[in-house]
């Protein structure tokens, strides 16, 4: 049986009755003073603040997701651009390598042609020097032979004229 249905509960000498009456008066004063409205208003304000914080968090999350999508897009674009730059650099490197190889081959061909010309000039010079030396030697030998013949014979004007002309014709 509940305690408040006990007849002894409502005896004026019962201290529990006076505590219950004091509690009811206190609650009545609080209601009369508008404390429940103040508490409800404070709770509503707190709920509104929590709701605005949740709304702000949702907005920030949406912004963060948008920024993440933007960053991913920019990353993909940067990777594509880097791949294009790499391809272009490789193509430039191949082109520069081909140009350098062609220039090197051209330079080597020019140097080889120059060396061949110098060798040909040196050979021609050497041949000319050998011919000149041979002609001088032949002229000296002819002079000696003719001088020996002329020494054994009396002087012949035709031989003397021919000997004089040999030196002029060979040089």
ChimeraX attribute file (.defattr): number of C-alpha atoms within 10 A of each C-alpha:
attribute: neighborCount
match mode: 1-to-1
recipient: residues
	/A:1	5
	/A:2	5
	/A:3	8
	/A:4	10
	/A:5	9
	/A:6	10
	/A:7	8
	/A:8	12
	/A:9	14
	/A:10	14
	/A:11	12
	/A:12	10
	/A:13	10
	/A:14	11
	/A:15	12
	/A:16	13
	/A:17	16
	/A:18	14
	/A:19	11
	/A:20	11
	/A:21	12
	/A:22	12
	/A:23	12
	/A:24	12
	/A:25	12
	/A:26	12
	/A:27	13
	/A:28	12
	/A:29	12
	/A:30	12
	/A:31	12
	/A:32	10
	/A:33	11
	/A:34	12
	/A:35	13
	/A:36	12
	/A:37	11
	/A:38	11
	/A:39	11
	/A:40	12
	/A:41	12
	/A:42	12
	/A:43	12
	/A:44	12
	/A:45	12
	/A:46	12
	/A:47	12
	/A:48	12
	/A:49	12
	/A:50	12
	/A:51	12
	/A:52	12
	/A:53	12
	/A:54	12
	/A:55	12
	/A:56	12
	/A:57	12
	/A:58	12
	/A:59	12
	/A:60	12
	/A:61	12
	/A:62	12
	/A:63	12
	/A:64	12
	/A:65	12
	/A:66	12
	/A:67	12
	/A:68	12
	/A:69	12
	/A:70	12
	/A:71	12
	/A:72	12
	/A:73	12
	/A:74	12
	/A:75	12
	/A:76	12
	/A:77	12
	/A:78	12
	/A:79	12
	/A:80	12
	/A:81	12
	/A:82	12
	/A:83	12
	/A:84	12
	/A:85	12
	/A:86	12
	/A:87	12
	/A:88	12
	/A:89	12
	/A:90	12
	/A:91	12
	/A:92	12
	/A:93	12
	/A:94	12
	/A:95	12
	/A:96	12
	/A:97	12
	/A:98	12
	/A:99	12
	/A:100	12
	/A:101	12
	/A:102	12
	/A:103	12
	/A:104	12
	/A:105	12
	/A:106	12
	/A:107	12
	/A:108	12
	/A:109	12
	/A:110	12
	/A:111	12
	/A:112	12
	/A:113	12
	/A:114	12
	/A:115	12
	/A:116	12
	/A:117	12
	/A:118	12
	/A:119	12
	/A:120	12
	/A:121	12
	/A:122	12
	/A:123	12
	/A:124	12
	/A:125	12
	/A:126	12
	/A:127	12
	/A:128	12
	/A:129	12
	/A:130	12
	/A:131	12
	/A:132	14
	/A:133	12
	/A:134	12
	/A:135	15
	/A:136	15
	/A:137	12
	/A:138	13
	/A:139	18
	/A:140	14
	/A:141	12
	/A:142	14
	/A:143	17
	/A:144	12
	/A:145	12
	/A:146	16
	/A:147	15
	/A:148	11
	/A:149	13
	/A:150	15
	/A:151	10
	/A:152	9
	/A:153	9
	/A:154	8
	/A:155	11
	/A:156	9
	/A:157	9
	/A:158	9
	/A:159	14
	/A:160	13
	/A:161	10
	/A:162	11
	/A:163	16
	/A:164	12
	/A:165	11
	/A:166	14
	/A:167	14
	/A:168	8
	/A:169	8
	/A:170	11
	/A:171	9
